[in-house]
């Protein structure tokens, strides 16, 4: 009789433990998934920014060969307007 | 069926049977205890992992929200810049290699509806290209 009671108590405890395991496992999975989603977004943003930065650098290099791009670079603040004004020949 | 049951009954009588039952119950109790300990260990492990994951998430979330928010504002400017570059590329063919390198499609001519919008396929962050030598040639 005692043994039956012990078995029943242990079974209940085991069931509770298993239930908690499932709950914690699900919590862990959802949190890790959210973490990875956010990390992925940040990585994507950094990659995109890096790409744009590299493009901007190449545009700046190109502007040394072809100043026609300067107005475009000025609109986004990649080149100061004064530099363009100063580089124009014939300004007195 | 009844043959099978009679074969499994211990021959020593009811006392022996009781001993067998008690032994089996002890075994079951021991096994339940062992499984409970195992399950408890796994539960504690998972609880800690879930707690660490929550802590990591709480650390990551606020700066990530800021970064994403500021990127949303910057992206409009960056997309506009790319669109302007694509437009510029139409009139300056020598700029085409740069556009091709970044997979930027030149803007579609007016009236055309089938061409995709100018896009940049982001490249992995790379070290900026070395600046061209600025020493004037004499």
Backbone of each chain as ProteinMPNN parsed JSONL, in Angstrom:
{"seq_chain_A": "XXXXXXXXXXXXXXXXXXXXXXXXXXXXXXXXXXXXXXXXXXXXXXXXXXXXXXXXXXXXXXXXXXXXXXXXXXXXXXXXXXXXXXXXXXXX", "coords_chain_A": {"N_chain_A": [[0.831, -1.209, 0.0], [1.901, 1.206, 0.871], [3.921, 1.396, -0.95], [2.478, 1.657, -3.28], [1.365, 4.166, -2.938], [3.672, 5.716, -2.901], [4.546, 5.243, -5.481], [2.488, 6.465, -6.883], [2.736, 9.125, -6.104], [5.283, 9.655, -7.102], [4.792, 9.291, -9.809], [3.026, 11.393, -10.315], [4.709, 13.548, -9.742], [6.611, 13.134, -11.693], [5.065, 13.563, -13.959], [4.463, 16.262, -13.649], [7.012, 17.318, -13.803], [7.695, 16.616, -16.42], [5.829, 18.111, -17.808], [6.611, 20.712, -17.131], [9.093, 20.645, -18.32], [8.39, 20.592, -21.009], [7.126, 23.095, -21.221], [9.256, 24.869, -20.605], [10.986, 24.184, -22.611], [9.575, 24.991, -24.888], [9.407, 27.729, -24.357], [12.119, 28.374, -24.458], [12.679, 27.714, -27.135], [11.05, 29.56, -28.561], [12.119, 31.986, -27.701], [14.759, 31.827, -28.562], [14.309, 31.693, -31.253], [13.205, 34.227, -31.732], [15.368, 35.78, -30.988], [17.203, 35.048, -32.95], [15.886, 35.978, -35.188], [15.913, 38.751, -34.776], [18.675, 39.159, -34.679], [19.309, 38.394, -37.262], [18.02, 40.415, -38.691], [19.508, 42.619, -37.865], [22.008, 41.912, -38.85], [21.426, 41.894, -41.567], [20.844, 44.601, -41.942], [23.327, 45.73, -41.34], [24.858, 44.61, -43.372], [23.614, 45.696, -45.598], [24.049, 48.405, -45.121], [26.828, 48.393, -45.261], [27.183, 47.71, -47.931], [26.054, 49.949, -49.177], [27.764, 51.877, -48.208], [30.187, 51.114, -49.364], [29.484, 51.494, -51.997], [29.071, 54.239, -51.971], [31.683, 55.064, -51.465], [32.899, 54.287, -53.827], [31.553, 55.92, -55.56], [32.51, 58.362, -54.743], [35.164, 58.107, -55.484], [34.772, 57.92, -58.201], [33.824, 60.43, -58.677], [36.064, 61.93, -58.755], [37.071, 61.485, -61.212], [34.963, 62.123, -62.856], [33.291, 64.886, -62.458], [30.617, 65.329, -62.8], [28.948, 63.881, -61.309], [28.901, 65.038, -58.891], [26.793, 66.88, -58.012], [24.81, 65.07, -57.386], [25.982, 63.613, -55.32], [26.183, 65.606, -53.494], [23.563, 66.068, -52.775], [22.958, 64.011, -51.065], [24.689, 64.463, -49.099], [27.242, 63.456, -49.236], [29.296, 64.81, -50.253], [30.628, 67.954, -49.488], [29.039, 71.037, -50.267], [30.563, 73.309, -50.562], [33.05, 72.452, -51.342], [32.695, 71.76, -53.942], [32.008, 74.197, -55.041], [34.376, 75.531, -54.604], [36.053, 74.142, -56.238], [35.429, 74.846, -58.729], [36.625, 76.204, -61.665], [37.708, 79.513, -62.414], [36.343, 81.031, -60.613], [36.254, 84.03, -58.915]], "CA_chain_A": [[0.0, 0.0, 0.0], [2.829, 2.341, 0.943], [4.636, 1.448, -2.212], [1.54, 2.194, -4.27], [1.27, 5.613, -2.712], [4.941, 6.3, -3.361], [4.542, 5.217, -6.946], [1.55, 7.46, -7.392], [3.351, 10.445, -5.895], [6.381, 9.792, -8.068], [4.216, 9.447, -11.141], [2.513, 12.771, -10.411], [5.878, 14.433, -9.816], [7.204, 12.946, -13.018], [4.197, 14.225, -14.935], [4.667, 17.716, -13.495], [8.349, 17.621, -14.317], [7.649, 16.538, -17.88], [5.047, 19.263, -18.271], [7.487, 21.888, -17.014], [10.129, 20.522, -19.361], [7.798, 21.009, -22.295], [6.907, 24.544, -21.167], [10.552, 25.557, -20.692], [11.545, 23.922, -23.942], [8.882, 25.87, -25.833], [9.87, 29.099, -24.082], [13.488, 28.489, -24.981], [12.634, 27.713, -28.6], [10.494, 30.811, -29.074], [13.049, 33.087, -27.424], [15.909, 31.693, -29.457], [13.852, 32.054, -32.607], [13.088, 35.689, -31.774], [16.738, 36.308, -30.939], [17.812, 34.856, -34.27], [15.218, 36.868, -36.136], [16.431, 40.107, -34.571], [20.082, 39.15, -35.111], [19.312, 38.361, -38.73], [17.665, 41.751, -39.17], [20.656, 43.511, -37.63], [23.047, 41.539, -39.824], [20.983, 42.382, -42.878], [21.007, 46.06, -41.954], [24.764, 46.023, -41.419], [25.322, 44.247, -44.71], [23.063, 46.697, -46.518], [24.796, 49.654, -44.896], [28.18, 48.191, -45.795], [27.089, 47.788, -49.392], [25.816, 51.355, -49.554], [28.99, 52.618, -47.886], [31.163, 50.798, -50.409], [29.012, 52.173, -53.212], [29.346, 55.666, -51.799], [33.131, 55.249, -51.641], [33.218, 54.193, -55.264], [31.014, 57.132, -56.191], [33.444, 59.457, -54.436], [36.327, 57.903, -56.37], [34.342, 58.221, -59.563], [33.64, 61.882, -58.802], [37.357, 62.566, -59.07], [37.236, 61.383, -62.665], [33.833, 62.765, -63.52], [32.596, 65.719, -61.457], [29.177, 65.451, -63.082], [28.191, 63.167, -60.264], [28.971, 65.793, -57.635], [25.486, 67.353, -57.492], [24.092, 63.924, -56.797], [26.62, 63.301, -54.033], [25.882, 66.711, -52.564], [22.179, 65.965, -52.269], [22.907, 63.063, -49.937], [25.664, 64.883, -48.096], [28.522, 62.753, -49.335], [30.32, 65.815, -50.567], [30.169, 69.288, -49.105], [28.796, 71.891, -51.436], [31.63, 74.309, -50.694], [34.166, 71.849, -52.061], [32.384, 71.839, -55.37], [32.101, 75.594, -55.432], [35.781, 75.906, -54.614], [36.806, 73.471, -57.284], [35.078, 75.388, -60.039], [37.629, 77.159, -62.147], [37.231, 80.806, -62.859], [35.69, 81.771, -59.52], [37.16, 85.032, -58.349]], "C_chain_A": [[0.868, 1.262, 0.0], [3.531, 2.537, -0.382], [3.753, 2.016, -3.313], [1.441, 3.7, -4.173], [2.534, 6.312, -3.224], [4.994, 6.338, -4.882], [3.64, 6.298, -7.525], [2.142, 8.864, -7.271], [4.462, 10.67, -6.916], [5.862, 9.995, -9.482], [3.708, 10.867, -11.347], [3.674, 13.747, -10.556], [6.54, 14.349, -11.193], [6.395, 13.656, -14.089], [4.389, 15.739, -14.869], [6.006, 18.114, -14.103], [8.363, 17.605, -15.843], [6.911, 17.739, -18.467], [5.902, 20.533, -18.24], [8.582, 21.848, -18.081], [9.606, 21.009, -20.699], [7.63, 22.529, -22.322], [8.234, 25.287, -21.354], [11.176, 25.372, -22.066], [10.906, 24.842, -24.979], [9.316, 27.321, -25.644], [11.244, 29.333, -24.705], [13.475, 28.589, -26.506], [12.141, 29.048, -29.146], [11.462, 31.974, -28.856], [14.26, 33.03, -28.349], [15.52, 32.084, -30.883], [13.758, 33.576, -32.751], [14.471, 36.342, -31.805], [17.394, 36.209, -32.315], [17.183, 35.763, -35.311], [15.796, 38.28, -36.021], [17.887, 40.182, -35.035], [20.179, 39.166, -36.628], [19.0, 39.725, -39.309], [18.851, 42.703, -39.016], [21.773, 43.195, -38.626], [22.705, 42.055, -41.209], [21.189, 43.882, -43.005], [22.482, 46.419, -42.101], [25.318, 45.712, -42.803], [24.871, 45.29, -45.724], [23.834, 48.016, -46.384], [26.204, 49.557, -45.469], [28.198, 48.307, -47.303], [26.926, 49.216, -49.856], [27.08, 52.181, -49.299], [30.058, 52.385, -48.957], [30.783, 51.487, -51.714], [29.31, 53.669, -53.134], [30.826, 55.958, -51.988], [33.499, 55.222, -53.124], [32.702, 55.419, -56.009], [31.959, 58.317, -55.955], [34.697, 59.343, -55.31], [35.986, 58.299, -57.802], [34.236, 59.74, -59.756], [34.95, 62.595, -59.083], [37.626, 62.52, -60.57], [36.159, 62.181, -63.392], [33.036, 63.595, -62.519], [31.102, 65.876, -61.715], [28.328, 64.776, -62.019], [28.109, 63.975, -58.959], [27.617, 66.312, -57.137], [24.697, 66.244, -56.816], [24.655, 63.583, -55.416], [26.334, 64.392, -53.003], [24.486, 66.567, -51.965], [22.078, 64.998, -51.091], [23.981, 63.36, -48.897], [26.977, 64.132, -48.133], [29.664, 63.704, -49.661], [29.804, 67.17, -50.131], [30.035, 70.19, -50.333], [29.934, 72.876, -51.664], [32.79, 73.745, -51.502], [33.935, 71.932, -53.552], [32.539, 73.266, -55.854], [33.544, 76.028, -55.544], [36.535, 75.299, -55.771], [36.49, 74.014, -58.671], [36.132, 76.389, -60.496], [36.962, 78.466, -62.554], [36.481, 81.579, -61.797], [36.67, 82.762, -58.925], [36.499, 85.748, -57.202]], "O_chain_A": [[0.627, 2.223, -0.732], [3.713, 3.653, -0.869], [4.219, 2.764, -4.172], [1.435, 4.412, -5.177], [2.471, 7.349, -3.884], [5.423, 7.321, -5.486], [3.974, 6.954, -8.512], [2.063, 9.675, -8.194], [4.565, 11.74, -7.516], [6.42, 10.772, -10.256], [3.919, 11.472, -12.398], [3.634, 14.658, -11.384], [6.964, 15.353, -11.766], [6.946, 14.269, -15.003], [4.467, 16.411, -15.897], [6.114, 19.11, -14.819], [8.965, 18.471, -16.478], [7.317, 18.303, -19.483], [5.914, 21.318, -19.188], [8.946, 22.87, -18.663], [10.284, 21.737, -21.425], [7.95, 23.176, -23.32], [8.327, 26.215, -22.158], [11.808, 26.277, -22.61], [11.591, 25.402, -25.836], [9.56, 28.048, -26.607], [11.491, 30.336, -25.374], [14.159, 29.427, -27.093], [12.729, 29.604, -30.074], [11.607, 32.841, -29.718], [14.723, 34.054, -28.852], [16.289, 32.713, -31.611], [14.178, 34.141, -33.762], [14.713, 37.305, -32.531], [18.044, 37.144, -32.784], [17.865, 36.258, -36.209], [16.123, 38.919, -37.021], [18.288, 41.14, -35.696], [21.018, 39.859, -37.205], [19.616, 40.156, -40.284], [19.157, 43.487, -39.914], [22.401, 44.1, -39.176], [23.556, 42.577, -41.929], [21.647, 44.374, -44.036], [22.844, 47.298, -42.884], [26.141, 46.456, -43.337], [25.637, 45.711, -46.59], [24.212, 48.646, -47.372], [26.71, 50.499, -46.078], [29.096, 48.915, -47.887], [27.573, 49.65, -50.809], [27.419, 53.071, -50.08], [30.736, 53.313, -49.398], [31.639, 51.994, -52.439], [29.744, 54.281, -54.111], [31.195, 56.965, -52.592], [34.3, 56.026, -53.6], [33.323, 55.895, -56.959], [32.175, 59.15, -56.836], [35.219, 60.341, -55.807], [36.782, 58.917, -58.509], [34.515, 60.267, -60.833], [34.961, 63.719, -59.584], [38.307, 63.382, -61.126], [36.418, 62.826, -64.408], [32.191, 63.054, -61.805], [30.399, 66.498, -60.918], [27.144, 65.072, -61.861], [27.351, 63.638, -58.05], [27.322, 66.192, -55.948], [24.013, 66.457, -55.814], [23.912, 63.305, -54.475], [26.254, 64.13, -51.803], [24.257, 66.9, -50.802], [21.215, 65.151, -50.226], [24.161, 62.607, -47.94], [27.743, 64.166, -47.17], [30.831, 63.431, -49.38], [28.644, 67.497, -50.384], [30.809, 70.107, -51.287], [30.24, 73.237, -52.801], [33.437, 74.469, -52.258], [34.866, 72.148, -54.328], [33.111, 73.528, -56.912], [33.912, 76.785, -56.442], [37.529, 75.854, -56.239], [37.168, 73.703, -59.65], [36.475, 77.316, -59.764], [35.806, 78.497, -62.978], [36.023, 82.69, -62.061], [37.762, 82.4, -58.49], [37.105, 86.631, -56.594]]}, "seq_chain_B": "XXXXXXXXXXXXXXXXXXXXXXXXXXXXXXXXXXXXXXXXXXXXXXXXXXXXXXXXXXXXXXXXXXXXXXXXXXXXXXXXXXXXXXXXXXXXXXXXXXXXXXXXXXXXXXXXXXXXXXXXXXXXXXXXXXXXXXXXXX", "coords_chain_B": {"N_chain_B": [[-4.355, -19.466, -23.246], [-4.945, -19.51, -20.514], [-3.202, -21.482, -19.816], [-0.783, -20.223, -20.155], [-0.897, -18.259, -18.162], [-0.987, -19.881, -15.865], [1.473, -21.005, -16.073], [3.156, -18.933, -15.53], [2.727, -18.368, -12.9], [4.275, -18.408, -9.753], [5.592, -21.295, -8.228], [5.742, -21.577, -5.558], [3.589, -20.807, -3.966], [1.251, -18.494, -2.341], [2.722, -16.796, -0.725], [5.207, -16.565, -1.881], [4.451, -15.355, -4.212], [3.582, -12.879, -3.267], [6.0, -11.873, -2.436], [7.277, -11.619, -4.867], [5.658, -9.676, -6.049], [6.074, -7.518, -4.332], [8.756, -7.106, -4.757], [8.72, -6.375, -7.453], [7.263, -4.004, -7.251], [9.018, -2.481, -5.776], [11.027, -2.25, -7.626], [9.721, -0.811, -9.62], [9.219, 1.548, -8.237], [11.845, 2.386, -7.778], [12.706, 2.756, -10.403], [10.921, 4.743, -11.211], [11.732, 6.788, -9.529], [14.328, 7.189, -10.469], [13.802, 8.014, -13.11], [12.387, 10.298, -12.544], [14.343, 11.865, -11.33], [16.075, 12.181, -13.498], [14.37, 13.502, -15.296], [13.847, 15.77, -13.807], [16.373, 16.923, -13.794], [16.697, 17.528, -16.507], [14.598, 19.317, -16.749], [15.422, 21.417, -15.083], [17.709, 22.188, -16.456], [16.586, 23.038, -18.889], [15.036, 25.118, -17.933], [16.99, 26.902, -17.062], [18.248, 27.444, -19.483], [16.158, 28.676, -20.857], [15.899, 30.912, -19.287], [18.378, 32.169, -19.661], [18.161, 32.672, -22.364], [16.078, 34.49, -22.362], [17.29, 36.581, -20.984], [19.339, 37.254, -22.771], [17.803, 38.096, -24.9], [16.546, 40.314, -23.803], [18.695, 41.969, -23.513], [19.41, 42.364, -26.145], [17.191, 43.442, -27.448], [16.423, 46.35, -26.975], [18.622, 47.999, -28.158], [18.51, 46.915, -30.707], [15.981, 47.605, -31.588], [16.29, 50.333, -31.769], [18.258, 50.499, -33.758], [16.922, 49.349, -35.922], [14.815, 51.122, -36.196], [16.162, 53.523, -36.831], [17.321, 52.705, -39.171], [15.125, 52.371, -40.817], [14.465, 54.997, -41.317], [16.797, 55.873, -42.552], [16.856, 54.265, -44.77], [15.109, 55.21, -46.653], [16.443, 57.443, -47.607], [18.747, 56.201, -48.566], [17.717, 54.495, -50.525], [16.701, 56.38, -52.23], [19.051, 57.606, -53.009], [20.28, 55.503, -54.385], [18.447, 55.19, -56.443], [18.801, 57.603, -57.714], [21.417, 57.31, -58.536], [21.092, 55.235, -60.345], [19.619, 56.529, -62.228], [21.48, 58.401, -62.993], [23.336, 56.721, -64.119], [22.19, 56.098, -66.508], [22.684, 58.201, -68.211], [25.379, 58.363, -68.166], [27.491, 56.278, -69.389], [29.995, 55.373, -68.578], [29.748, 55.004, -65.923], [28.464, 52.72, -65.589], [29.854, 50.225, -64.983], [30.204, 50.397, -62.189], [27.58, 50.431, -61.309], [26.812, 47.929, -62.229], [28.44, 46.32, -60.706], [27.302, 46.518, -58.198], [24.921, 45.452, -58.687], [22.847, 47.119, -59.524], [20.025, 47.998, -61.168], [19.679, 49.889, -64.041], [17.544, 52.743, -64.158], [14.249, 52.365, -65.419], [13.254, 53.36, -68.682], [11.073, 56.163, -69.189], [7.625, 55.48, -69.334], [7.859, 52.805, -69.723], [6.693, 49.922, -68.121], [7.33, 47.445, -67.255], [9.832, 47.018, -66.295], [11.931, 46.236, -63.478], [12.204, 47.988, -60.31], [14.971, 50.096, -59.339], [17.451, 48.403, -57.598], [19.514, 47.427, -54.848], [21.641, 44.84, -54.3], [22.704, 43.839, -51.331], [26.089, 43.67, -50.447], [28.531, 41.684, -48.69], [30.067, 43.24, -45.895], [32.862, 44.914, -46.783], [36.291, 45.792, -46.793], [36.926, 49.194, -47.511], [37.659, 50.205, -50.817], [40.981, 50.842, -51.856], [42.037, 54.192, -51.931], [42.424, 56.049, -54.93], [45.578, 56.979, -56.242], [46.474, 60.249, -55.475], [48.405, 61.9, -56.23], [49.472, 64.447, -58.24], [50.104, 64.179, -61.708], [52.984, 65.085, -63.39]], "CA_chain_B": [[-4.161, -18.278, -22.412], [-4.91, -19.903, -19.108], [-1.958, -22.237, -19.654], [0.295, -19.234, -20.013], [-0.996, -17.639, -16.836], [-0.608, -20.838, -14.826], [2.911, -21.275, -16.144], [3.876, -17.816, -14.941], [2.506, -18.3, -11.448], [5.331, -19.103, -9.031], [5.124, -22.571, -7.67], [5.895, -21.604, -4.101], [2.379, -20.438, -3.263], [0.876, -17.071, -2.284], [3.785, -16.025, -0.053], [6.206, -16.294, -2.915], [3.831, -14.378, -5.135], [3.631, -11.577, -2.599], [7.395, -11.398, -2.472], [7.534, -11.164, -6.244], [4.938, -8.409, -6.259], [6.772, -6.469, -3.571], [10.011, -6.846, -5.462], [8.387, -5.617, -8.658], [6.867, -2.649, -6.856], [10.248, -1.75, -5.415], [11.72, -1.93, -8.884], [8.983, 0.275, -10.286], [9.483, 2.769, -7.466], [13.225, 2.802, -8.052], [12.764, 3.278, -11.771], [10.211, 6.038, -11.236], [12.597, 7.763, -8.878], [15.427, 7.492, -11.395], [13.269, 8.813, -14.233], [12.041, 11.62, -12.014], [15.601, 12.618, -11.17], [16.514, 12.544, -14.848], [13.448, 14.499, -15.832], [14.09, 17.002, -13.057], [17.627, 17.515, -14.287], [16.418, 18.12, -17.821], [13.724, 20.482, -16.526], [16.249, 22.516, -14.563], [18.568, 22.624, -17.56], [15.779, 23.81, -19.833], [14.637, 26.359, -17.266], [18.151, 27.817, -17.114], [18.437, 27.874, -20.878], [15.092, 29.635, -21.181], [16.208, 32.153, -18.567], [19.497, 32.814, -20.357], [17.665, 33.165, -23.656], [15.315, 35.71, -22.091], [18.246, 37.644, -20.637], [19.991, 37.669, -24.022], [16.811, 38.824, -25.696], [16.322, 41.619, -23.181], [19.871, 42.803, -23.811], [19.477, 42.65, -27.586], [16.003, 44.118, -27.994], [16.38, 47.814, -27.07], [19.466, 48.572, -29.223], [18.058, 46.447, -32.022], [14.826, 48.425, -31.968], [16.824, 51.644, -32.188], [18.948, 50.331, -35.047], [15.92, 49.097, -36.966], [14.07, 52.371, -36.389], [16.98, 54.494, -37.569], [17.535, 52.187, -40.525], [13.919, 52.65, -41.607], [14.552, 56.384, -41.777], [17.929, 55.993, -43.486], [16.646, 53.472, -45.985], [14.452, 56.073, -47.644], [17.504, 58.256, -48.216], [19.651, 55.322, -49.323], [17.024, 54.053, -51.744], [16.633, 57.551, -53.114], [20.41, 57.758, -53.536], [20.479, 54.437, -55.376], [17.606, 55.498, -57.605], [19.452, 58.708, -58.438], [22.6, 56.747, -59.206], [20.617, 54.485, -61.51], [19.24, 57.55, -63.215], [22.748, 58.974, -63.463], [23.984, 55.709, -64.956], [21.599, 56.083, -67.856], [23.293, 59.245, -69.047], [26.841, 58.241, -68.115], [27.811, 54.846, -69.551], [31.216, 54.976, -67.86], [29.385, 54.695, -64.542], [27.771, 51.419, -65.613], [30.537, 49.15, -64.236], [29.927, 50.503, -60.749], [26.192, 49.977, -61.111], [26.761, 46.47, -62.422], [29.111, 45.679, -59.575], [26.372, 46.478, -57.066], [23.661, 44.886, -59.2], [21.814, 48.146, -59.591], [19.433, 48.049, -62.501], [19.41, 51.262, -64.472], [16.118, 53.073, -64.099], [13.556, 52.082, -66.678], [12.862, 54.571, -69.397], [9.702, 56.572, -68.874], [6.629, 54.831, -70.186], [7.978, 51.362, -69.554], [6.118, 49.51, -66.828], [7.697, 46.079, -66.901], [11.172, 46.928, -65.704], [11.91, 46.296, -62.015], [12.802, 49.203, -59.768], [16.4, 50.01, -59.033], [17.676, 47.729, -56.32], [20.886, 47.092, -54.494], [21.8, 43.595, -53.552], [23.787, 44.171, -50.417], [27.274, 42.805, -50.421], [29.144, 41.631, -47.364], [30.871, 44.422, -45.594], [34.249, 44.72, -47.174], [37.138, 46.96, -46.57], [36.783, 50.107, -48.632], [38.7, 50.098, -51.823], [42.023, 51.844, -51.634], [41.822, 55.421, -52.683], [43.383, 56.179, -56.035], [46.679, 57.898, -55.912], [46.051, 61.614, -55.787], [49.551, 62.732, -56.573], [49.284, 64.943, -59.618], [51.163, 63.81, -62.651], [53.61, 66.276, -63.968]], "C_chain_B": [[-4.045, -18.66, -20.953], [-3.661, -20.73, -18.809], [-0.792, -21.295, -19.372], [0.306, -18.625, -18.614], [-0.559, -18.622, -15.74], [0.888, -21.115, -14.861], [3.703, -20.155, -15.45], [3.7, -17.705, -13.437], [3.628, -19.043, -10.742], [4.77, -20.327, -8.311], [5.126, -22.578, -6.149], [4.662, -21.199, -3.327], [2.207, -18.944, -3.147], [1.973, -16.222, -1.624], [4.872, -15.608, -1.056], [5.715, -15.225, -3.895], [3.883, -12.977, -4.554], [5.035, -10.986, -2.649], [7.748, -10.865, -3.862], [6.893, -9.819, -6.512], [5.664, -7.262, -5.562], [8.065, -6.091, -4.258], [9.77, -6.006, -6.72], [8.028, -4.181, -8.32], [8.084, -1.821, -6.465], [11.002, -1.323, -6.67], [11.061, -0.755, -9.603], [9.255, 1.593, -9.569], [10.882, 3.301, -7.761], [13.347, 3.421, -9.443], [12.079, 4.64, -11.882], [11.073, 7.133, -10.623], [13.73, 8.183, -9.817], [14.952, 8.37, -12.546], [12.913, 10.205, -13.758], [13.293, 12.486, -11.849], [16.117, 13.087, -12.532], [15.671, 13.68, -15.418], [13.641, 15.839, -15.126], [15.346, 17.702, -13.535], [17.401, 18.21, -15.629], [15.569, 19.381, -17.659], [14.542, 21.678, -16.044], [17.147, 23.074, -15.666], [17.779, 23.507, -18.528], [15.343, 25.139, -19.229], [15.771, 27.392, -17.326], [18.37, 28.339, -18.526], [17.403, 28.928, -21.272], [15.366, 30.976, -20.501], [17.344, 32.911, -19.256], [19.024, 33.415, -21.681], [16.874, 34.457, -23.451], [16.244, 36.869, -21.769], [18.932, 38.165, -21.906], [19.054, 38.532, -24.854], [16.583, 40.217, -25.135], [17.49, 42.556, -23.431], [19.841, 43.252, -25.274], [18.364, 43.575, -28.053], [16.093, 45.649, -28.068], [17.326, 48.401, -28.125], [19.015, 48.136, -30.613], [16.88, 47.284, -32.499], [15.285, 49.789, -32.457], [17.445, 51.551, -33.576], [17.926, 50.168, -36.169], [15.14, 50.38, -37.256], [14.883, 53.37, -37.212], [17.226, 54.018, -38.999], [16.329, 52.467, -41.409], [13.959, 54.074, -42.156], [15.66, 56.54, -42.822], [17.633, 55.327, -44.816], [15.981, 54.306, -47.074], [15.507, 56.884, -48.381], [18.398, 57.383, -49.091], [18.997, 54.846, -50.623], [16.93, 55.19, -52.754], [17.982, 57.769, -53.791], [20.664, 56.731, -54.641], [19.674, 54.715, -56.632], [18.238, 56.614, -58.434], [20.683, 58.211, -59.183], [22.188, 55.977, -60.458], [20.244, 55.442, -62.632], [20.495, 58.146, -63.848], [23.441, 58.005, -64.427], [23.439, 55.657, -66.365], [22.291, 57.07, -68.789], [24.814, 59.161, -69.056], [27.228, 56.761, -68.192], [29.072, 54.418, -68.804], [30.946, 54.671, -66.39], [28.754, 53.298, -64.427], [28.524, 50.311, -64.868], [30.27, 49.184, -62.739], [28.512, 50.017, -60.458], [26.097, 48.464, -61.246], [27.367, 45.737, -61.232], [28.166, 45.524, -58.386], [24.987, 46.016, -57.492], [22.529, 45.906, -59.177], [21.318, 48.196, -61.027], [19.24, 49.514, -62.876], [17.911, 51.51, -64.502], [15.479, 52.861, -65.458], [13.203, 53.381, -67.377], [11.392, 54.882, -69.141], [8.737, 55.939, -69.863], [6.689, 53.33, -70.07], [7.469, 50.965, -68.186], [6.634, 48.165, -66.367], [9.037, 45.984, -66.179], [11.093, 47.011, -64.193], [12.535, 47.586, -61.519], [14.281, 48.987, -59.465], [16.589, 49.37, -57.671], [19.163, 47.526, -56.098], [20.856, 45.755, -53.793], [22.971, 43.813, -52.623], [24.915, 43.157, -50.474], [27.784, 42.736, -48.996], [30.041, 42.84, -47.139], [32.33, 44.142, -45.912], [35.027, 45.985, -46.882], [37.01, 47.884, -47.768], [37.976, 50.007, -49.581], [39.75, 51.171, -51.59], [41.804, 53.062, -52.525], [42.852, 55.521, -53.801], [44.45, 57.212, -55.692], [46.323, 59.296, -56.38], [47.229, 62.505, -56.172], [49.426, 63.176, -58.038], [50.459, 64.545, -60.495], [51.713, 65.07, -63.285], [54.138, 65.961, -65.362]], "O_chain_B": [[-3.155, -18.19, -20.244], [-3.127, -20.69, -17.701], [0.045, -21.527, -18.5], [1.35, -18.491, -17.975], [0.149, -18.245, -14.806], [1.502, -21.418, -13.838], [4.762, -20.39, -14.869], [4.467, -17.006, -12.775], [3.914, -20.19, -11.085], [3.625, -20.352, -7.861], [4.574, -23.485, -5.526], [4.692, -21.246, -2.098], [2.94, -18.189, -3.787], [2.118, -15.044, -1.95], [5.364, -14.48, -1.061], [6.454, -14.34, -4.327], [4.187, -12.011, -5.253], [5.23, -9.79, -2.869], [8.406, -9.837, -4.019], [7.496, -8.935, -7.12], [5.843, -6.182, -6.127], [8.428, -4.917, -4.335], [10.507, -5.064, -7.011], [8.437, -3.25, -9.015], [8.177, -0.633, -6.774], [11.531, -0.216, -6.766], [11.722, 0.15, -10.112], [9.49, 2.622, -10.203], [11.079, 4.498, -7.967], [13.991, 4.453, -9.636], [12.571, 5.555, -12.542], [11.136, 8.254, -11.128], [14.048, 9.366, -9.943], [15.61, 9.344, -12.912], [13.112, 11.183, -14.478], [13.299, 13.672, -12.182], [16.538, 14.232, -12.694], [16.185, 14.668, -15.943], [13.606, 16.898, -15.752], [15.378, 18.926, -13.665], [17.858, 19.331, -15.851], [15.789, 20.382, -18.34], [14.38, 22.798, -16.529], [17.318, 24.287, -15.786], [18.237, 24.576, -18.932], [15.285, 26.158, -19.918], [15.552, 28.572, -17.599], [18.641, 29.521, -18.733], [17.718, 29.925, -21.921], [15.1, 32.037, -21.066], [17.285, 34.13, -19.415], [19.43, 34.513, -22.064], [16.974, 35.394, -24.243], [16.026, 37.995, -22.215], [19.083, 39.374, -22.086], [19.448, 39.548, -25.428], [16.444, 41.184, -25.884], [17.317, 43.769, -23.547], [20.206, 44.384, -25.592], [18.567, 44.396, -28.948], [15.858, 46.207, -29.14], [16.889, 49.229, -28.924], [19.124, 48.895, -31.577], [16.794, 47.63, -33.677], [14.75, 50.333, -33.423], [17.205, 52.388, -34.446], [18.054, 50.776, -37.232], [14.84, 50.687, -38.409], [14.378, 53.981, -38.154], [17.326, 54.826, -39.922], [16.474, 52.764, -42.596], [13.552, 54.334, -43.288], [15.498, 57.231, -43.828], [18.104, 55.772, -45.862], [16.253, 54.13, -48.262], [15.48, 57.001, -49.606], [18.762, 57.763, -50.204], [19.634, 54.8, -51.676], [17.061, 54.989, -53.962], [18.055, 58.074, -54.981], [21.199, 57.062, -55.699], [20.151, 54.505, -57.747], [18.221, 56.588, -59.665], [20.959, 58.63, -60.307], [22.846, 56.055, -61.496], [20.514, 55.2, -63.809], [20.564, 58.364, -65.058], [24.05, 58.417, -65.414], [24.121, 55.232, -67.297], [22.46, 56.817, -69.982], [25.466, 59.818, -69.868], [27.284, 56.077, -67.17], [29.215, 53.251, -68.438], [31.812, 54.143, -65.692], [28.543, 52.777, -63.332], [27.886, 49.519, -64.175], [30.128, 48.143, -62.097], [28.274, 49.29, -59.494], [25.397, 47.801, -60.481], [26.882, 44.687, -60.81], [28.219, 44.531, -57.661], [24.01, 46.168, -56.758], [21.39, 45.577, -58.847], [22.085, 48.407, -61.967], [18.689, 50.288, -62.093], [17.118, 50.624, -64.822], [16.074, 53.135, -66.499], [12.889, 54.381, -66.731], [10.58, 53.987, -68.908], [9.0, 55.872, -71.064], [5.69, 52.646, -70.29], [7.789, 51.616, -67.191], [6.411, 47.773, -65.222], [9.33, 44.981, -65.529], [10.282, 47.77, -63.661], [13.317, 48.212, -62.235], [14.762, 47.86, -59.353], [15.945, 49.766, -56.699], [19.954, 47.463, -57.039], [20.135, 45.564, -52.814], [24.107, 43.957, -53.074], [24.695, 41.948, -50.541], [27.505, 43.619, -48.185], [30.669, 43.371, -48.054], [32.938, 43.227, -45.357], [34.478, 47.078, -46.748], [36.988, 47.426, -48.911], [39.115, 49.763, -49.183], [39.429, 52.283, -51.171], [41.439, 52.956, -53.696], [44.006, 55.127, -53.635], [44.222, 58.17, -54.952], [45.924, 59.504, -57.526], [47.07, 63.702, -56.408], [49.291, 62.351, -58.942], [51.62, 64.572, -60.089], [50.978, 65.985, -63.658], [54.702, 66.834, -66.02]]}, "name": "protein", "num_of_chains": 2, "seq": "XXXXXXXXXXXXXXXXXXXXXXXXXXXXXXXXXXXXXXXXXXXXXXXXXXXXXXXXXXXXXXXXXXXXXXXXXXXXXXXXXXXXXXXXXXXXXXXXXXXXXXXXXXXXXXXXXXXXXXXXXXXXXXXXXXXXXXXXXXXXXXXXXXXXXXXXXXXXXXXXXXXXXXXXXXXXXXXXXXXXXXXXXXXXXXXXXXXXXXXXXXXXXXXXXXXXXXXXXXXXXXXXXXXXXX"}
